[in-house]
């Protein structure tokens, strides 16, 4: 396995469970890839720290001025992240060691389809190894525009935003994809004045529009300024006698944005540049992504690719499953999965999670559907936790009542989605929710309320 992120880990462990000799090559001194070290884990832990220290969850109960700590620093936010990262690294290392997986810190490149050239930095040694199967799990790196003066402080990417020495007063986020939206809402919850810029006319186009509208409403309540349908023509750092160093962002429409700090979050590219793919008779597209079939097999039968390096959906959870399936296929072991029911967890504030089809997708496909909704404020648990904007939405077939999609915004959305995911996988009608007893008071009751609402709409 080239890379020790989620995809590489699971492929390695699955292959080891099948009794194979397994080697994971990782170019960095730590395992876990972007997911554990600079991406998913630190950003989600920072989000949790921000929610706790700012008192954001309790403001609807105790008032807008409520906070656990009045002066929150980046040190406060990162203290928790450092502890979680350390624990995750220990868990990953222990899992790999327990399963007899060998680890090497080296830069890997192909000498031929069955041979990897390993440049070991610590030992200052280059050697070749042969393998019957290779899994590429190198992940992605941030796409950098050479015209932008990135310095990791005034203008940052998602890989180094957590290295900020202090919380800015104002922040401009360029790129309103998942990462951009997540960081925009995290910093807004901490009282930072955020401007979010994107050339697309709406946020998160793959998410149900009603859920996105609810997110936008909450963003504006947190004083986030949205500049959608606006393309950036340039970023530069200016020094102002009154305000010090500022980042100036010029838009093609002629508008001008000034902020103390900027986060550039426009896309990521597969980290395939140094792999020597041509020596393995492989190619990557313009964004460094590798094409695979339904078994995660590349054009070269003994080489597989998993995770973000193959593109959509670019989720840690999906990468893990891809790694498992790739290892099973490589050694002729039957394995099943349900890729169409992969859930999305978007850790904005408030949280979003979705599985199945959206209203827009069903409408475009000409599929009849009905809707059932439950607002958190209607549920006792929603009142207890003070979530006034949470919403759970079911989409189902009018005749068979079979569930077609579940869309949630609000506290615990990424946990709650799995109830709907299980029902969709089983193919049972939404009467399941009506006939099932849920613990009281819980957010899971939203499923029962939404099912009743949907059935009542049918008359």
N, C-alpha and C positions, 0 to 999 in steps of 0.2 A: 504494500500500500504506500503510495506517495502522498503523504499528508496525514496528520493525526487529528483532524477535526471530526465532527460527528459521523460523517460518512466513512472515513478511514477507520475510525475506532470500531464501528459496528461490523464492517467488512472483515476486519482483522479478527475480532472475537468470534464471528460466525465461522470463519475459515478454521480457526483454532479448534472450535467445538467439533469440526468435521475431521479432526486429527491431522491437519496439514501443518507443515512448517511455515510459520508466518513471520514476516519482517515488516515493520513500519518505519519508513524513512521520513524524518521530520527535519526541516531546515533550520528551525528555531530551537533554542535551548529548552523551551517548554512545550508540552503537549497541548492538545485542545484546539489549536487553530484560532481563527478569528472569533469563532463562537464563544470560546471561554475567555480569551485574553483581551480582546478589544471590542467585541461586538455584542452578541446576545446577552451573555451573563452579566458583564459590567453595566451595560445600559439598563437592563431590567432591574438590577439591584439598585442602581442609582435612582431609578423611578420609584422604587419602594421606599428608599431613604427620603426622597423628596416629598412623597405623600405623607410619610410619618412626621418628619421634622416641621413641615409647613402646616400641619394640621388640616390639610386640604379635605380629607374625608369627613371631618367633623364640623366643617364650617356651616353647613346647612342647619346644624343643630345649635352650635354655640356662637354663631355669628361670623361675619367675614373677617374680623380682626383676629380670630383665634389662630394660635400657632403653638407648637411645642417648644420651638426655639426661635427667638426673635431675629438673631443675626446668623444666618446659615452660610457656611463657607464650603468651598469645594472639598476641603479636608474632611468636613463632616459627612459629605455625600460619599466620598471615596473610601472612607474607613470601613464602611459596611461592604463595599464592593471588593476590597482587597481581601477581606476575610472569606467571602464566598468563593472568590477565584482560587485562593489557596486550597480550600476544601475540595473544590471540583477537580483541581489538578491532582490532588492526592488520590481521589476516587478513580480517576481515569488511569493513572499510573498503576494503581493497585489492581484494577480490573485486567489491564494488559499483562501485568506480571503473573497474576494468578492463572491466566489462561495460557501461559508459556509463550507469549508474543515477544519477539525480540525487537528492541528499539535501537535505531541509529540516528544520531544527529548529523545530517549531511544534506548537501544540495544534490538532488537527483536529476539526471537527464538520461535520455535513451541513447544507447549505442546502436541497438537494433531492437526489433520487437520483443525479444526475450532477454535482453541485456540492459541493465541499468548501470550508469557510471556514477559513482558516489564520491563527491568531493567533501571529505570530512574536515571541517574547519578546525576543530580542536586538535586533531592529530596531524593536521596539515598533510593529509594523505588522500590520494585518488585511487580508487580500485573499482573493478567491474564485478558485478554479481549477476547470476542468471536465475530466471524464475519462469515457471510454466505459465503463471498467470500474474497479471499486473492490474492493480486498481488505481486509477488516477483520482485523487481526492484533494486536490490542491486549493480548492476554494477560489476566492476572488480577492482583488485588491481595488482600492478606490480609483476611479477614473479621474486623472488630473489634467486640467487644461494648462498647457505650458505658459499661457499668457497671464495666468493668475499667480500672484506672489504668495504662495502658501508658506506659512511660517510656524504652523502648529499652535499659535497663540491668537494673533489678530484674525487670521483666516485659517480655519481648521477644516479637516475632513472628519468623517465619523470615526476614523481610526485613531485620531488624536484629540478629539473634543474633550475627552476625560482628562487630558493633561493640562487643561486650563488652570492657572494659578489662583484665579478668583472668579466669582460669579460676575458676569457683565451686567451693566444696568440695562443695556439694549442689545438685542441679538437679531441679526438677519439670517434667515435660513433659506438657502437657494436650493430648490428641489423639494417638492412636496410628495415624494414617495413615502413608503412606510417608515424609513429611517428618519426622513425630514419631519414628518408629522409627529413621530414619537418624541424626538428631541424638542420640537417646538412646544408641545404641550407640557413636557417635563419642566422646561425652563420657565414657561408661563406660570405654572403652579408655584414656582419659587419667587414670583413677583417680577421676573425679567420681562421687559416690554419686547415682544417678539413680532417680527415681520416675516411672513412666509411667502416666498415667491415661486411661481411655477408657470411654465408656458402652456400647460394643459388647462382647459377651461373648468375642470372639476377635480376634486381630490379623489384618490384611491378608486380608479375607474372600475376595478374588479369587485368592489364592495357594493352591496345593495344601496341604492340612492337614498332611501329614507334613513338608513343608518348613518350615511355620510352627512346628510343634512343635520342630524342630531349632533354629530361631532362638530360640525362647523358652528352650530349654535353655541355649543359649550366653549369652543375656541374663542369666539367673539366675547363671550361673558368674561373670559380670562384676559381680555384686551389684546388678543392676537390679531394683527392686521393681515388680511389675506390679499395678495396681489396675484390673482389667477389670470391666465391668458396673457401673461407678461413674460417676455424673453429678456434675459440678461445679456447686455452687450459687453460688460467689463466690470472687474472689481479692482480697486486700488486702495492703497493705504495712504491717508493724508494726516498731516499734523496740524492741529488747530491750537492756537495759543490759549484758548479758554477751555477746551474739552480734551486736549491731548491728542493722542493718536486715535483716529477714527477710520472705519472702513467705508468707502464710498462705493455704492453699487449703482451702475447706470443701466437703465432699461431701454430697450429699443423704441418704446413708445415715447421716450423723452423724459420719463419720470426719473427721479433721483432719490435713492434711499441712503441714509447715513446711519450707521450703528457702531457701537463700541467694538463688537466682535461679529464675525460672520462664520457660518457653518455652510460649507459647500457640499451638497449631498445629491449630486447628479450622477447616478449610476455607478456600477461596479463592473469590472472586467475580469474574466477568468485569468488566474495567475499561471498562465501556460507559457509565458515568454521564454523561460530558461529551460524548458523541458526537452528541447531538441526533438520535437514531434516529427520533424521531417525524417529523422533517422529511424523512426518507427512506422514510416509511411502514413502518418496521421497529419491532419490539418485542423486548425481552429478557425472560427469565423472572425469577423472584424472586431468582435468584443471578447476574443479569447476563449469562447465557449466551444466545447467539443460535442459533436453530434453522436447520439447513441440510439439504439433500438429499444424495444419494450423490455429487454432484459438488461439494459444499461451496458450493452456490448458496443464497442466502437466498430469502425470499419475493419479493424484488425481483430480477428476473433478472440485472441488470448488477452486482449487489453480491454478493460472496462473503465468507465468513468462515472462518478457519482457526486452528488452534492451541488453546490452553487456553480461549479465549473461547467455543468451541462445546462444551466439556465433555469427557467421556470420549473417549480415554484420557488426555489431558493429559500427553503425553510429548513431549520436545523432538524425538525422532526421528520420531514420528508427525506432529508439526507441520510438519517439513520436507517430508515427503512430501505432506501436505495442500496446502501452498503450491504445490508443483510441479504437482499434479493440478488445482488450481483455476485456475492460469494457463493450463494446456493446454486445459481445458474452455472457458475464457473466450474463447479464440481458435480454437476448433474443431479443435484438434490432438488426435488419438487418443493416449491414454496408458493404460497398464495398471499395476495394483498388486495386492497380495495383503493386504488389510487384516486378514483373519482370522489372518495369521501375523506380526503385529506383536509383537516380543518385548518383555518387560518387564525392565528392569534396576533392581533395588532395591539401593541402595548402603549397606545396613546393614553391620555387622561381625558375622558374616560376610556376604558378598555373596550376593544371590539373583537368579536370572534364570529366566524361564519363557516358554514359547511353546506355543500350542495349548491343549488342554483338560486340566483337572485331574481327579483321581479323583472328586471330589464332583460336578463337572459331568457327567461320563460316567454316573455312577450315577443322577443325577436325570433324565437323558435316556433311561435304560434301554439304554445302549449297552454291549455286552459288551467287555471289555478285559482285557489281561494286563499285568503289571508286570515290568520288568527293572531291577535296581539295581546300582550300583557305588559303593563307598565309597572316598574318596580314600586312606584308610589302606591299602587293598589295592593301590594303584598306586605304583610306585617314585617317581614324581614327587611324589606326595602326601607320602611319607616325607621326600623331600629338602627340600621347602619347609615341612615341619612342620605340615601341615594335617591334623588328626586327626578333624575333624568333617564334612568335605566329603562331599557325596552327589550323585550324578547318577542320575536316575530317568527311565526310558522307559515310556510307556504306548502300547500298540499293539493292533491288532485280532487276536484269536486265530486267525482263519482266513486272512486275507490277509497278516498281519504288517505291515500298513501303520501307520506311526507316527501317533499321535493327539496326543501331547503330550510335551514334555521339560521337566523341572523340576530345577533345580540350586541347591544352596547350597554355598558354599565359595569359595576363592580363584579369581579369574578366571572366575566364573560368567557374567558378562555378555559375555565374549569367547567362551567355550566354547559358549554357546547357539546361535551362528550355524551350527555344524555340523549340529545337529539341525534348525534352521530350514530349511536348504537341502535336507535329505533329505525333510522334510515337503512342501516346495514341489514337489519332483520326484515325490512320490508313490511312491517305491520302498520295498520292504519292509526291515525291520531287518537282513536278511541282508547288506545293503550294509556294515554295520559289521563283521560277521563276516569278510567277504571282503576288506576294505580293510586295507592295512598303514598303521599310524600310526607316526609317529616315536616312538622310545623313548629316554629316558623322558619322557613328556608326560602332561598331564591328559586329552588327547583320547582316550587309551587307555580311559578310563572308558566311552566309547561301545561299544567292543568287548566289554568285560567285562559291561556292562549288557545288551547284546544276547544274549550267551551265557546270562546268567542268566535272561532272559525266555524264550528258546527252551527252555531246560532245564525251566522251570516247566510248559511245555505237555506234558512227558512224551514 
